[in-house]
Amino acid sequence: MRMMRGVCVILILGLVLPIYGEYIPPGPRYNCPKDAIYIYPCVCERGSDKGLYVRCENTNLASLSLAFVNLANEAAPIEELTLYKCDI
């Protein structure tokens, strides 16, 4: 009798608990760098499964070059690059 009760409890828990489970989708494949100082003249707006969304404001070509080298070290592609008021 005790064994039957234990089997019933395990069976009920095995059937009921998965019902309360919920799917949690994974985050984006490419995330923004943790230290924003490495891409300083630019700002990583967000990451996605395709790449990073990067915005650069009021900068020159030399600073952009340094930021892009640091982004290349992260091995994350750039999906969208916005250059605003840059001296190029």
C-alpha atoms as an extended CHARMM CRD file, in Angstrom:
* protein
*
        88  EXT
         1         1  MET       CA              0.0000000000        0.0000000000        0.0000000000  PROA      1               0.0000000000
         2         2  ARG       CA              2.7980000000        2.4490000000        0.8840000000  PROA      2               0.0000000000
         3         3  MET       CA              4.5910000000        1.6660000000       -2.3570000000  PROA      3               0.0000000000
         4         4  MET       CA              1.4250000000        2.2990000000       -4.3490000000  PROA      4               0.0000000000
         5         5  ARG       CA              0.9730000000        5.6770000000       -2.6450000000  PROA      5               0.0000000000
         6         6  GLY       CA              4.5890000000        6.6350000000       -3.4440000000  PROA      6               0.0000000000
         7         7  VAL       CA              4.1390000000        5.6690000000       -7.0900000000  PROA      7               0.0000000000
         8         8  CYS       CA              0.9510000000        7.7460000000       -7.2890000000  PROA      8               0.0000000000
         9         9  VAL       CA              2.6710000000       10.7960000000       -5.7790000000  PROA      9               0.0000000000
        10        10  ILE       CA              5.5980000000       10.5180000000       -8.1990000000  PROA      10              0.0000000000
        11        11  LEU       CA              3.2280000000       10.0340000000      -11.1310000000  PROA      11              0.0000000000
        12        12  ILE       CA              1.1080000000       13.0440000000      -10.1780000000  PROA      12              0.0000000000
        13        13  LEU       CA              4.1630000000       15.2460000000       -9.6460000000  PROA      13              0.0000000000
        14        14  GLY       CA              5.5960000000       14.0560000000      -12.9520000000  PROA      14              0.0000000000
        15        15  LEU       CA              2.4320000000       15.0740000000      -14.7680000000  PROA      15              0.0000000000
        16        16  VAL       CA              1.5110000000       18.2740000000      -12.9060000000  PROA      16              0.0000000000
        17        17  LEU       CA              4.8630000000       20.0440000000      -12.5640000000  PROA      17              0.0000000000
        18        18  PRO       CA              5.6050000000       20.2570000000      -16.3260000000  PROA      18              0.0000000000
        19        19  ILE       CA              2.2710000000       22.0370000000      -16.7720000000  PROA      19              0.0000000000
        20        20  TYR       CA              3.5600000000       24.9100000000      -14.6410000000  PROA      20              0.0000000000
        21        21  GLY       CA              6.7950000000       25.0730000000      -16.6530000000  PROA      21              0.0000000000
        22        22  GLU       CA              7.2410000000       27.9100000000      -19.0890000000  PROA      22              0.0000000000
        23        23  TYR       CA              9.4670000000       28.3630000000      -22.1550000000  PROA      23              0.0000000000
        24        24  ILE       CA             12.1000000000       31.0420000000      -21.6710000000  PROA      24              0.0000000000
        25        25  PRO       CA             13.5260000000       32.1340000000      -25.0320000000  PROA      25              0.0000000000
        26        26  PRO       CA             17.2980000000       32.5900000000      -25.2360000000  PROA      26              0.0000000000
        27        27  GLY       CA             18.8170000000       36.0610000000      -25.4870000000  PROA      27              0.0000000000
        28        28  PRO       CA             20.2720000000       37.4550000000      -28.6900000000  PROA      28              0.0000000000
        29        29  ARG       CA             23.1890000000       35.5880000000      -30.2480000000  PROA      29              0.0000000000
        30        30  TYR       CA             25.3760000000       38.7100000000      -30.3260000000  PROA      30              0.0000000000
        31        31  ASN       CA             25.3950000000       40.9360000000      -27.2470000000  PROA      31              0.0000000000
        32        32  CYS       CA             26.8350000000       44.4160000000      -26.8490000000  PROA      32              0.0000000000
        33        33  PRO       CA             30.3290000000       44.5590000000      -25.3210000000  PROA      33              0.0000000000
        34        34  LYS       CA             30.2250000000       44.8320000000      -21.5290000000  PROA      34              0.0000000000
        35        35  ASP       CA             32.7570000000       47.6710000000      -21.4150000000  PROA      35              0.0000000000
        36        36  ALA       CA             31.5160000000       50.5410000000      -23.5750000000  PROA      36              0.0000000000
        37        37  ILE       CA             34.9290000000       52.2420000000      -23.3270000000  PROA      37              0.0000000000
        38        38  TYR       CA             36.3480000000       49.8780000000      -25.9880000000  PROA      38              0.0000000000
        39        39  ILE       CA             34.0680000000       51.3000000000      -28.6780000000  PROA      39              0.0000000000
        40        40  TYR       CA             34.1130000000       54.8060000000      -27.1800000000  PROA      40              0.0000000000
        41        41  PRO       CA             33.1110000000       57.1760000000      -29.9230000000  PROA      41              0.0000000000
        42        42  CYS       CA             30.3610000000       54.7140000000      -30.7600000000  PROA      42              0.0000000000
        43        43  VAL       CA             27.5010000000       53.2830000000      -28.7240000000  PROA      43              0.0000000000
        44        44  CYS       CA             26.1090000000       49.7860000000      -29.0600000000  PROA      44              0.0000000000
        45        45  GLU       CA             22.3430000000       50.2690000000      -29.0860000000  PROA      45              0.0000000000
        46        46  ARG       CA             21.3850000000       46.5910000000      -28.9690000000  PROA      46              0.0000000000
        47        47  GLY       CA             22.3550000000       43.1240000000      -30.0390000000  PROA      47              0.0000000000
        48        48  SER       CA             20.4190000000       40.6470000000      -32.1420000000  PROA      48              0.0000000000
        49        49  ASP       CA             20.7990000000       37.2380000000      -33.7330000000  PROA      49              0.0000000000
        50        50  LYS       CA             22.1740000000       38.8740000000      -36.8860000000  PROA      50              0.0000000000
        51        51  GLY       CA             24.6300000000       41.3380000000      -35.3130000000  PROA      51              0.0000000000
        52        52  LEU       CA             25.0590000000       44.5600000000      -33.3730000000  PROA      52              0.0000000000
        53        53  TYR       CA             23.3390000000       47.8940000000      -33.9120000000  PROA      53              0.0000000000
        54        54  VAL       CA             26.0130000000       50.5720000000      -33.5270000000  PROA      54              0.0000000000
        55        55  ARG       CA             25.6420000000       54.3710000000      -33.5660000000  PROA      55              0.0000000000
        56        56  CYS       CA             28.5860000000       56.7700000000      -33.8450000000  PROA      56              0.0000000000
        57        57  GLU       CA             28.2210000000       60.5230000000      -33.3400000000  PROA      57              0.0000000000
        58        58  ASN       CA             30.5210000000       63.4940000000      -33.8130000000  PROA      58              0.0000000000
        59        59  THR       CA             33.7420000000       61.5840000000      -34.4110000000  PROA      59              0.0000000000
        60        60  ASN       CA             36.5330000000       61.2850000000      -36.9610000000  PROA      60              0.0000000000
        61        61  LEU       CA             37.9200000000       58.4480000000      -39.0610000000  PROA      61              0.0000000000
        62        62  ALA       CA             40.8250000000       57.6280000000      -36.7220000000  PROA      62              0.0000000000
        63        63  SER       CA             38.5440000000       57.1600000000      -33.7110000000  PROA      63              0.0000000000
        64        64  LEU       CA             36.1260000000       55.0850000000      -35.7770000000  PROA      64              0.0000000000
        65        65  SER       CA             38.9830000000       52.8640000000      -36.8970000000  PROA      65              0.0000000000
        66        66  LEU       CA             40.0030000000       52.1470000000      -33.3160000000  PROA      66              0.0000000000
        67        67  ALA       CA             36.4220000000       51.3800000000      -32.2970000000  PROA      67              0.0000000000
        68        68  PHE       CA             35.9510000000       48.9880000000      -35.2210000000  PROA      68              0.0000000000
        69        69  VAL       CA             39.1880000000       47.1410000000      -34.4350000000  PROA      69              0.0000000000
        70        70  ASN       CA             37.9510000000       46.5930000000      -30.8880000000  PROA      70              0.0000000000
        71        71  LEU       CA             34.5780000000       45.4080000000      -32.2030000000  PROA      71              0.0000000000
        72        72  ALA       CA             36.3550000000       42.9920000000      -34.5450000000  PROA      72              0.0000000000
        73        73  ASN       CA             38.1130000000       41.4690000000      -31.5340000000  PROA      73              0.0000000000
        74        74  GLU       CA             34.6700000000       40.6630000000      -30.1050000000  PROA      74              0.0000000000
        75        75  ALA       CA             33.9330000000       38.6180000000      -33.2750000000  PROA      75              0.0000000000
        76        76  ALA       CA             30.4620000000       40.1370000000      -33.5440000000  PROA      76              0.0000000000
        77        77  PRO       CA             29.1830000000       41.3570000000      -36.9190000000  PROA      77              0.0000000000
        78        78  ILE       CA             27.6140000000       44.7870000000      -37.2820000000  PROA      78              0.0000000000
        79        79  GLU       CA             24.0520000000       44.5640000000      -38.5610000000  PROA      79              0.0000000000
        80        80  GLU       CA             23.4230000000       48.3210000000      -38.6790000000  PROA      80              0.0000000000
        81        81  LEU       CA             25.9260000000       51.1740000000      -38.4640000000  PROA      81              0.0000000000
        82        82  THR       CA             24.6880000000       54.7490000000      -38.0700000000  PROA      82              0.0000000000
        83        83  LEU       CA             27.1590000000       57.6080000000      -38.5590000000  PROA      83              0.0000000000
        84        84  TYR       CA             25.7960000000       60.9640000000      -37.3880000000  PROA      84              0.0000000000
        85        85  LYS       CA             27.6420000000       64.2970000000      -37.6940000000  PROA      85              0.0000000000
        86        86  CYS       CA             30.9960000000       62.6320000000      -38.3680000000  PROA      86              0.0000000000
        87        87  ASP       CA             34.0170000000       64.3140000000      -39.9720000000  PROA      87              0.0000000000
        88        88  ILE       CA             34.9250000000       61.7860000000      -42.6230000000  PROA      88              0.0000000000
